[in-house]
């Protein structure tokens, strides 16, 4: 349990599961907590160390998820994910990946996506289990059932509202705002308006001290696409010169556009390999100019290399006059920034007898792993994620079917090769201890070739269901 001071009192700031089971709660006086739980282990909270740790976590999030991230002290992180979630497979996949990675590192986290910072803050702390994605344009309905603390009100103000009979945010929203302001001051209405998006609440993105960036302020705000493109080219040239001087190449870059209404618009691009090629980076950003909403004008633009790696010089011309290997970095970068990094990958072999486990996805430009598939038994060009059930007519257990029906179409087998017997990987799952599959390569009368298998050895029910499945298609 962590303890800290609130005025002259020492109170509970954080408690683990065992402490909560014993009846402890955050905000309880420490003396009462020690009476309820004799032998309680108490650690003094270190606010400065916690803030530094939260800053490090925010930088980690900045480098991996979105171009605009800020620490929300004492225990939160704000992420402006607009325009960046598609790079992670969508909002749901992004939240699941973020919470999962934090859990793997020992952090219990909850996350929410909402229209405003105030709404996301409230939902993450009081409604997410462990994630929640609010419907676009959710309005007040999703906030109404939450407790008053979700509005980020001072403790004294929350206590006063409770004494007057207000229990939920919906109770406050139902009241006229002018009397609320007169009775409680401007803070309550300010938080309500921020949660509903009626008042702007810009975030100040965290910037690591060692980040390489270029900044340009404009005497007159800019809004035309052509002017924005010229500014991007200027900033990119500056940034790439700085990267080259340090022997670095950018892997991820963020363009932050600060508008005259104090709102910020961010654009992120990623590179498959480290680079300080100004022309390529400029083109990637210019492809996304249509996603930049300049509002009434942009007054400051900042281009930052969020992730940079050492870039060793490489020889572009062979001394023997040999043709240089084709460079597909441009193509990979263009596709990845349009459809997301996860959608662009290569297939690499994995040492496994189970066909569905024998492949893995690796980055498009990752070095060769050196692994290969066995050449003895060909594998289909198209392997289904899950085998599909087929109806068959087979003569003997060791023979392929003479006829099979797949997706409602009856096909007669003209040629077949097999069986290739594969055994289950008993060291991974106990149910695979006796599992057997007999695979056949078959060709129907139209010349189409399929990869089918029988689950089991054709005789012993313990080895499988003895049903037939189609697992892939050749060619």
C-alpha positions as CSV (number, residue, x, y, z in Angstrom):
1,X,0.0,0.0,0.0
2,X,1.2,3.6,-0.8
3,X,0.6,6.4,1.7
4,X,0.9,10.1,1.2
5,X,-0.1,13.4,2.7
6,X,-3.3,15.4,2.2
7,X,-2.9,18.6,4.2
8,X,-1.9,17.4,7.7
9,X,-3.3,13.9,7.3
10,X,-1.7,10.8,6.0
11,X,-4.0,8.9,3.7
12,X,-4.0,5.8,1.5
13,X,-3.0,6.7,-2.1
14,X,-3.0,3.2,-3.6
15,X,-3.8,-0.3,-2.4
16,X,-3.3,-3.7,-4.0
17,X,-6.0,-6.4,-4.3
18,X,-5.3,-8.0,-0.9
19,X,-5.5,-4.6,0.9
20,X,-8.8,-3.8,-0.9
21,X,-10.2,-7.2,0.2
22,X,-9.4,-6.2,3.8
23,X,-11.6,-3.2,3.4
24,X,-9.0,-0.5,2.5
25,X,-9.8,2.1,0.0
26,X,-8.0,5.1,-1.6
27,X,-8.5,8.3,0.5
28,X,-8.9,6.4,3.8
29,X,-6.8,7.8,6.7
30,X,-3.7,5.7,7.2
31,X,-4.4,5.2,10.9
32,X,-7.7,3.6,10.1
33,X,-6.2,1.4,7.4
34,X,-3.6,0.1,9.9
35,X,-6.3,-0.8,12.4
36,X,-8.3,-2.7,9.7
37,X,-5.3,-4.6,8.4
38,X,-2.7,-5.4,11.2
39,X,0.7,-6.0,9.7
40,X,-0.1,-3.8,6.7
41,X,3.0,-3.1,4.6
42,X,3.2,0.7,4.0
43,X,5.4,2.4,1.5
44,X,5.7,6.2,1.2
45,X,4.6,7.5,-2.2
46,X,7.3,9.3,-4.3
47,X,5.4,11.7,-6.5
48,X,8.5,12.9,-8.4
49,X,9.6,9.4,-9.2
50,X,6.1,8.5,-10.3
51,X,5.9,11.5,-12.6
52,X,9.2,10.6,-14.2
53,X,8.1,7.0,-14.8
54,X,4.8,8.3,-16.3
55,X,6.8,10.6,-18.6
56,X,8.9,7.6,-19.8
57,X,5.7,5.6,-20.4
58,X,4.3,8.5,-22.4
59,X,7.4,8.7,-24.6
60,X,7.1,4.9,-25.2
61,X,3.5,5.4,-26.2
62,X,4.5,8.4,-28.5
63,X,7.0,6.3,-30.3
64,X,4.6,3.4,-31.0
65,X,1.0,4.6,-31.2
66,X,0.3,8.2,-32.0
67,X,2.0,11.6,-32.7
68,X,0.3,13.5,-29.9
69,X,0.7,12.0,-26.5
70,X,0.7,13.8,-23.1
71,X,1.1,12.6,-19.5
72,X,-2.1,13.1,-17.4
73,X,-0.7,13.2,-13.9
74,X,-0.8,11.4,-11.6
75,X,-1.8,8.1,-13.3
76,X,-2.9,8.6,-16.9
77,X,-1.8,9.1,-20.4
78,X,-3.7,11.1,-23.1
79,X,-3.4,9.9,-26.7
80,X,-4.8,11.8,-29.6
81,X,-5.4,8.9,-31.9
82,X,-7.2,10.6,-34.7
83,X,-5.6,9.6,-38.0
84,X,-3.3,7.1,-36.4
85,X,-5.6,4.2,-35.2
86,X,-5.8,2.7,-38.7
87,X,-2.1,2.1,-38.6
88,X,-2.7,-0.4,-35.8
89,X,-5.7,-2.2,-37.2
90,X,-8.4,0.2,-35.9
91,X,-9.4,1.6,-32.5
92,X,-10.3,-1.8,-30.9
93,X,-7.0,-3.5,-32.0
94,X,-5.0,-0.4,-30.9
95,X,-6.5,-0.4,-27.4
96,X,-6.2,-4.1,-27.0
97,X,-2.6,-4.0,-28.1
98,X,-1.8,-1.1,-25.8
99,X,-3.4,-2.6,-22.7
100,X,-2.0,-6.0,-23.5
101,X,1.6,-4.7,-23.8
102,X,1.2,-2.8,-20.6
103,X,-0.1,-5.9,-18.8
104,X,2.9,-7.9,-20.1
105,X,5.1,-5.3,-18.5
106,X,3.4,-5.5,-15.1
107,X,1.0,-2.5,-15.5
108,X,-2.7,-2.9,-14.9
109,X,-4.3,-0.4,-17.3
110,X,-7.7,0.6,-18.6
111,X,-8.3,2.6,-21.8
112,X,-11.2,4.4,-23.5
113,X,-11.7,6.2,-26.8
114,X,-14.2,9.1,-26.9
115,X,-14.9,12.3,-28.7
116,X,-13.3,14.5,-26.1
117,X,-10.4,14.3,-23.6
118,X,-12.8,14.8,-20.7
119,X,-15.1,12.0,-21.8
120,X,-12.2,9.6,-22.5
121,X,-10.8,10.4,-19.0
122,X,-14.1,9.6,-17.3
123,X,-14.8,6.4,-19.3
124,X,-11.3,5.0,-18.9
125,X,-11.5,5.3,-15.1
126,X,-15.1,4.6,-14.4
127,X,-16.5,2.4,-17.2
128,X,-13.8,0.6,-19.2
129,X,-13.5,-3.2,-18.6
130,X,-10.6,-2.9,-19.5
131,X,-11.3,-1.1,-22.7
132,X,-14.2,0.9,-24.1
133,X,-14.9,2.6,-27.4
134,X,-17.7,5.2,-27.3
135,X,-19.8,5.7,-30.3
136,X,-18.9,8.7,-32.4
137,X,-21.0,11.7,-31.4
138,X,-22.0,9.9,-28.2
139,X,-23.2,13.1,-26.4
140,X,-24.3,13.1,-22.8
141,X,-25.9,9.7,-22.6
142,X,-22.7,7.8,-22.1
143,X,-21.5,10.1,-19.3
144,X,-24.8,10.5,-17.4
145,X,-24.5,7.3,-15.3
146,X,-20.9,8.0,-14.1
147,X,-20.1,9.4,-10.6
148,X,-19.3,13.0,-10.1
149,X,-15.6,12.3,-9.7
150,X,-15.4,11.4,-13.4
151,X,-15.7,15.2,-14.2
152,X,-12.2,15.7,-12.6
153,X,-13.6,18.0,-9.9
154,X,-11.8,19.0,-6.7
155,X,-12.6,16.8,-3.8
156,X,-14.2,19.7,-1.9
157,X,-16.5,20.5,-4.8
158,X,-17.5,16.8,-5.2
159,X,-18.3,16.5,-1.5
160,X,-20.5,19.7,-1.6
161,X,-22.4,18.3,-4.6
162,X,-23.0,15.0,-2.8
163,X,-24.3,16.8,0.3
164,X,-26.9,18.6,-2.0
165,X,-28.1,15.3,-3.4
166,X,-26.2,15.1,-6.7
167,X,-24.9,11.6,-7.2
168,X,-24.3,11.2,-10.9
169,X,-23.1,13.4,-13.8
170,X,-26.6,13.1,-15.3
171,X,-28.0,14.8,-12.1
172,X,-25.7,17.9,-12.8
173,X,-26.3,17.9,-16.5
174,X,-30.1,18.2,-15.9
175,X,-29.6,21.6,-14.1
176,X,-29.3,25.1,-15.7
177,X,-25.7,26.1,-15.9
178,X,-26.0,29.7,-14.8
179,X,-27.2,28.8,-11.2
180,X,-24.5,26.1,-11.0
181,X,-21.9,28.8,-11.8
182,X,-23.3,31.2,-9.2
183,X,-23.4,28.4,-6.6
184,X,-20.2,26.5,-7.2
185,X,-18.0,28.8,-9.3
186,X,-16.7,28.4,-12.9
187,X,-14.8,25.1,-12.4
188,X,-17.9,22.8,-12.5
189,X,-19.3,24.3,-15.7
190,X,-15.8,24.3,-17.3
191,X,-15.4,20.6,-16.7
192,X,-18.9,19.9,-18.0
193,X,-18.2,21.8,-21.2
194,X,-14.8,20.1,-21.7
195,X,-16.4,16.7,-21.3
196,X,-19.1,17.5,-23.9
197,X,-16.7,19.2,-26.4
198,X,-18.2,22.6,-25.9
199,X,-14.9,24.1,-24.7
200,X,-11.6,23.3,-26.3
201,X,-9.0,21.4,-24.2
202,X,-5.8,21.3,-26.2
203,X,-3.1,18.9,-25.0
204,X,0.6,19.8,-24.9
205,X,2.4,16.8,-26.5
206,X,5.4,15.4,-24.6
207,X,8.7,15.9,-26.4
208,X,11.8,13.9,-25.3
209,X,14.9,16.1,-24.9
210,X,16.9,14.2,-27.4
211,X,14.3,14.2,-30.2
212,X,15.5,15.7,-33.5
213,X,13.0,18.1,-34.9
214,X,12.6,21.2,-37.1
215,X,10.2,24.0,-36.4
216,X,8.8,26.9,-38.5
217,X,6.6,29.7,-37.5
218,X,4.7,31.7,-40.1
219,X,4.3,35.5,-40.2
220,X,0.9,34.9,-41.7
221,X,-1.2,31.7,-41.1
222,X,-1.2,29.3,-44.0
223,X,-4.1,27.1,-45.2
224,X,-3.6,26.3,-48.9
225,X,-2.4,22.8,-49.7
226,X,0.4,24.1,-52.0
227,X,1.7,26.3,-49.2
228,X,1.6,23.5,-46.7
229,X,3.5,21.3,-49.2
230,X,6.2,23.9,-49.6
231,X,6.5,24.2,-45.8
232,X,6.8,20.4,-45.4
233,X,9.5,20.3,-48.0
234,X,11.5,23.0,-46.1
235,X,11.1,21.3,-42.8
236,X,12.0,17.9,-44.2
237,X,15.2,19.3,-45.7
238,X,16.2,20.8,-42.3
239,X,15.4,17.6,-40.4
240,X,17.2,15.3,-42.8
241,X,20.4,17.4,-42.7
242,X,20.3,17.1,-38.9
243,X,19.8,13.4,-39.1
244,X,22.6,13.0,-41.6
245,X,25.0,14.9,-39.3
246,X,24.3,12.5,-36.5
247,X,24.5,9.4,-38.7
248,X,20.8,8.6,-38.1
249,X,17.9,7.7,-40.2
250,X,14.2,8.2,-39.3
251,X,11.9,5.3,-38.8
252,X,8.8,7.3,-37.7
253,X,8.1,11.0,-38.2
254,X,5.4,13.3,-36.8
255,X,4.2,16.6,-38.3
256,X,2.4,18.8,-35.8
257,X,0.5,21.8,-37.1
258,X,-0.6,24.3,-34.5
259,X,-3.6,26.4,-35.7
260,X,-4.5,29.9,-34.7
261,X,-7.4,28.6,-32.6
262,X,-4.7,26.8,-30.5
263,X,-5.8,23.4,-31.8
264,X,-3.2,21.0,-33.1
265,X,-3.4,18.6,-36.1
266,X,-0.9,15.8,-36.3
267,X,0.2,13.5,-39.2
268,X,2.4,10.5,-38.8
269,X,4.4,8.5,-41.4
270,X,6.5,5.4,-40.9
271,X,9.4,4.1,-42.9
272,X,10.2,0.4,-43.4
273,X,14.0,1.1,-43.0
274,X,15.9,4.1,-41.5
275,X,16.3,6.9,-44.0
276,X,17.2,10.6,-44.3
277,X,16.0,10.9,-47.9
278,X,14.3,14.3,-47.9
279,X,12.5,13.7,-51.2
280,X,11.0,10.4,-50.1
281,X,9.8,11.7,-46.7
282,X,8.4,14.9,-48.3
283,X,6.4,12.8,-50.7
284,X,4.9,10.6,-47.9
285,X,3.8,13.6,-46.0
286,X,2.4,15.4,-49.1
287,X,0.3,12.3,-49.8
288,X,-1.5,13.0,-46.5
289,X,-2.0,16.7,-46.9
290,X,-5.7,16.1,-47.5
291,X,-6.0,14.8,-43.9
292,X,-4.7,18.1,-42.5
293,X,-7.5,20.4,-41.5
294,X,-5.9,23.9,-41.3
295,X,-9.0,25.6,-39.8
296,X,-8.5,29.3,-40.1
297,X,-4.8,28.9,-40.6
298,X,-1.7,27.2,-39.4
299,X,0.8,29.4,-37.5
300,X,3.4,26.9,-36.4
301,X,4.6,23.6,-38.0
302,X,7.0,21.1,-36.3
303,X,8.5,18.0,-37.9
304,X,10.0,15.5,-35.5
305,X,11.8,12.2,-35.9
306,X,10.0,10.3,-33.2
307,X,12.0,7.2,-33.8
308,X,15.5,7.4,-35.3
309,X,18.1,4.6,-35.7
310,X,21.7,4.5,-36.8
311,X,22.1,4.5,-40.5
312,X,25.2,3.0,-41.9
313,X,26.3,4.3,-45.4
314,X,25.8,1.8,-48.2
315,X,27.4,1.5,-51.6
316,X,24.9,2.2,-54.4
317,X,27.1,1.3,-57.3
318,X,29.0,-2.0,-57.6
319,X,32.7,-1.7,-58.4
320,X,32.3,-4.6,-60.8
321,X,29.5,-3.0,-62.7
322,X,26.9,-5.4,-61.4
323,X,23.3,-4.3,-61.3
324,X,22.2,-3.0,-57.9
325,X,19.5,-4.9,-56.1
326,X,16.0,-3.5,-56.5
327,X,15.0,-1.1,-53.8
328,X,11.4,-1.5,-52.8
329,X,11.5,0.8,-49.8
330,X,9.5,3.4,-51.6
331,X,6.7,1.0,-52.5
332,X,6.6,-0.5,-49.0
333,X,6.5,2.9,-47.3
334,X,3.7,4.1,-49.6
335,X,1.5,1.1,-49.0
336,X,2.2,0.9,-45.3
337,X,1.2,4.5,-44.7
338,X,-2.0,4.0,-46.6
339,X,-3.3,0.7,-45.2
340,X,-1.2,0.3,-42.0
341,X,2.1,-1.4,-41.2
342,X,0.4,-4.6,-40.2
343,X,-1.1,-5.1,-43.6
344,X,2.3,-5.2,-45.3
345,X,4.4,-8.2,-44.4
346,X,6.3,-11.3,-45.7
347,X,5.8,-14.9,-44.9
348,X,8.7,-16.7,-43.1
349,X,8.9,-20.4,-42.3
350,X,8.6,-21.8,-38.7
351,X,9.8,-25.2,-37.6
352,X,6.5,-26.9,-37.1
353,X,4.7,-30.0,-38.6
354,X,1.3,-28.4,-38.1
355,X,0.7,-26.4,-41.4
356,X,-1.2,-23.6,-39.7
357,X,1.8,-23.1,-37.3
358,X,4.5,-23.4,-40.0
359,X,4.4,-19.7,-41.1
360,X,4.7,-16.3,-39.4
361,X,4.5,-12.7,-40.5
362,X,7.6,-10.6,-40.6
363,X,8.2,-7.0,-41.7
364,X,8.4,-6.5,-45.4
365,X,12.1,-5.5,-45.4
366,X,13.2,-7.7,-42.5
367,X,16.4,-9.7,-43.2
368,X,16.2,-13.3,-44.3
369,X,15.7,-15.7,-41.4
370,X,17.6,-18.5,-43.2
371,X,14.8,-21.0,-42.5
372,X,13.2,-22.9,-45.3
373,X,10.3,-25.3,-45.8
374,X,10.9,-28.9,-46.5
375,X,11.1,-29.6,-50.2
376,X,9.9,-33.2,-50.0
377,X,6.2,-32.4,-49.8
378,X,4.9,-29.3,-51.6
379,X,2.6,-26.9,-49.8
380,X,-0.3,-25.0,-51.3
381,X,0.1,-21.3,-52.4
382,X,-3.1,-20.5,-50.5
383,X,-3.5,-22.0,-47.0
384,X,-6.9,-21.4,-45.3
385,X,-6.7,-19.9,-41.8
386,X,-9.1,-22.7,-40.7
387,X,-9.6,-26.0,-42.5
388,X,-13.1,-26.2,-44.2
389,X,-15.3,-29.3,-43.8
390,X,-16.0,-31.3,-47.0
391,X,-18.2,-34.3,-47.7
392,X,-16.4,-37.2,-49.4
393,X,-16.8,-40.7,-50.8
394,X,-13.6,-42.7,-50.0
395,X,-13.0,-46.4,-50.8
396,X,-10.4,-47.4,-48.2
397,X,-8.7,-45.7,-45.2
398,X,-5.4,-45.2,-47.0
399,X,-7.0,-44.0,-50.3
400,X,-8.0,-40.5,-51.3
401,X,-11.7,-39.8,-51.9
402,X,-13.1,-40.4,-55.3
403,X,-15.6,-37.5,-55.0
404,X,-15.9,-34.6,-52.6
405,X,-18.3,-31.7,-52.1
406,X,-17.0,-28.3,-51.0
407,X,-19.1,-25.2,-50.6
408,X,-22.1,-26.9,-52.2
409,X,-20.2,-28.0,-55.4
410,X,-19.6,-31.7,-56.1
411,X,-16.2,-32.4,-57.6
412,X,-14.8,-35.7,-59.0
413,X,-11.2,-36.5,-58.2
414,X,-9.1,-37.3,-61.3
415,X,-5.6,-37.6,-59.8
416,X,-4.3,-37.8,-56.2
417,X,-1.0,-38.1,-54.4
418,X,-0.5,-39.2,-50.7
419,X,-1.0,-39.8,-47.9
420,X,1.4,-37.6,-46.0
421,X,0.9,-38.3,-42.4
422,X,1.3,-35.5,-39.8
423,X,1.2,-36.1,-36.1
424,X,0.0,-33.7,-33.5
425,X,2.5,-31.6,-31.5
426,X,1.9,-33.3,-28.1
427,X,4.4,-31.0,-26.4
428,X,2.1,-28.0,-27.0
429,X,-1.3,-29.4,-26.2
430,X,-2.2,-32.6,-24.5
431,X,-5.2,-33.2,-26.9
432,X,-2.6,-33.6,-29.7
433,X,-0.9,-36.6,-28.1
434,X,-2.7,-39.1,-30.3
435,X,-3.8,-36.7,-33.1
436,X,-3.1,-37.7,-36.7
437,X,-3.8,-36.1,-40.1
438,X,-3.5,-37.8,-43.5
439,X,-3.0,-35.2,-46.2
440,X,-3.6,-35.7,-50.0
441,X,-2.9,-33.6,-53.0
442,X,-5.8,-34.0,-55.4
443,X,-6.8,-32.7,-58.8
444,X,-10.4,-32.5,-60.0
445,X,-11.7,-32.9,-63.5
446,X,-11.4,-29.1,-64.2
447,X,-7.7,-29.2,-63.4
448,X,-8.0,-27.4,-60.0
449,X,-5.7,-28.8,-57.3
450,X,-6.5,-29.0,-53.6
451,X,-4.9,-30.0,-50.4
452,X,-7.2,-32.1,-48.2
453,X,-6.8,-34.2,-45.1
454,X,-8.6,-36.7,-43.0
455,X,-8.6,-36.1,-39.2
456,X,-7.5,-39.4,-37.9
457,X,-5.9,-42.6,-39.3
458,X,-9.1,-43.9,-40.7
459,X,-9.6,-46.6,-38.1
460,X,-9.0,-45.5,-34.5
461,X,-11.4,-42.9,-33.2
462,X,-8.9,-41.7,-30.6
463,X,-6.7,-40.3,-33.4
464,X,-9.3,-37.9,-34.8
465,X,-12.9,-37.5,-35.9
466,X,-12.2,-39.3,-39.2
467,X,-13.9,-36.4,-41.1
468,X,-12.4,-34.8,-44.2
469,X,-11.3,-31.2,-44.5
470,X,-9.9,-28.9,-47.3
471,X,-6.9,-27.0,-46.0
472,X,-5.5,-25.2,-49.1
473,X,-5.5,-24.6,-52.8
474,X,-2.5,-25.0,-55.2
475,X,-1.9,-22.5,-57.9
